[in-house]
Amino acid sequence: MRRYNSSRSALPFEDGMSQVVSREATEESVERAVLVGIITPQQDERHTKEYLDELAFLAETAGAVAVKRFTQRLNGPSSVTYLGIGKLQEIRRYIEAEEEAERCVDMVIFDDELSAKQLRNIEKELRVKVLDRTNLILDIFAMRAQTAHAKTQVELAQYRYMLPRLQRLWTHLERQRGGSVGLRGPGETQLEMDRRIILNRMALLKQRLADIDRQKTTQRQGRGRMIRVALVGYTNVGKSTLMNLLSKSEVFAENKLFATLDTTVRKVIIDNLPFLLSDTVGFIRKLPHDLVESFKSTLDEVREADLLLHIVDISHPDFENQIEVVEKTLSDLGCSEKPSMIIFNKTDAYHWVEKDEDDLTPETPENIPLSRLIHTWMARTYGDCLFISAREKTNIDTLKQVLYNKVRQLHVQKYPYNDFLY
């Protein structure tokens, strides 16, 4: 996590050409964060806990450690302060107590996107750095971006997020309120200057992405008559590990969120049947709209795929909700009707605890043995799913055979006059 010098302008560059990701920042060892979420009629306490677990993982990926969590029951977030004033004061008292004990709290992270008004009011009350979920995800993307393509997309998303949240940090360019002759005039506020610089920079970035899109389209057209298979799924479900296993490549894989930002395409051959396999950026709950807009060119690999392999982490207690998030994102991208198959990964990490006989609470995946869960999902998807462990290479041969059959069928349908399969 980078700590920014807030004593300067909201845009720490003079000529408008420096990237957002290259702000004047000093690397800190580990920053301490407080996490905040709300419990609503639409989001019960169990889901709020799981969402804060995910937020803690996001903070860890960004380089911070969560030291405390606060939740509040509300009908919905306040449009002014997100939380109630009493809860904000409780958080402030905790921060002050930590400061007295010489354990500084560097930031407070909220598990939702905050408006400019909410951010301003919360910072005024807490007097520490305040981040929302979107800002945290953007920071991780900025840290993970390696190629020029990914960096351009992240920078555009950062500007889109920043634009409605610009704050006036100084007034030395405002209208003169009197004084010498010749100094009276409309002038230009720092806020207006920042907005103009951002809009100019965004126009340049959009043009760059348009050029990259044309290059990517040309690359896709030159790949010949091969079926395209895309790995999609929630972040950190093992897509890159499976990609490495099937393609015998060395795509970067790590047990952290958003290890992959750029789409990687590899040629895979199974029993002399070639096809293209692509590893895409992972989805996440409340994926920022600005990121979806900026990463459209990356997600074109998903749109143009002939077959989607939806990878699911079956060891995650909330994997069914993750499936819904991915399916909704695919629907937003217009890919919900594409041929697809669910691949349940990480069977080696699946754990369950048998319920007591007198426990009348509803069953969850944590109380169901893997064999029963497999039977349930095989029946639900009419057998169009598979259970594997990419790390332990469990059931990989079966996956390859299923892939071969599906790719061969799609190839015959799409290229009926290509006789290399016969």
Helices and strands as residue ranges (DSSP letters): E 2-4, G 20-22, E 25-27, E 31-39, H 45-62, E 64-73, H 85-100, E 107-110, H 116-126, E 129-132, H 133-144, H 148-162, G 163-165, H 190-221, E 228-233, H 239-247, E 264-270, E 273-279, H 289-294, H 296-303, E 307-313, H 319-332, E 340-345, G 347-349, G 365-367, H 370-380, E 385-387, H 396-414, G 419-421
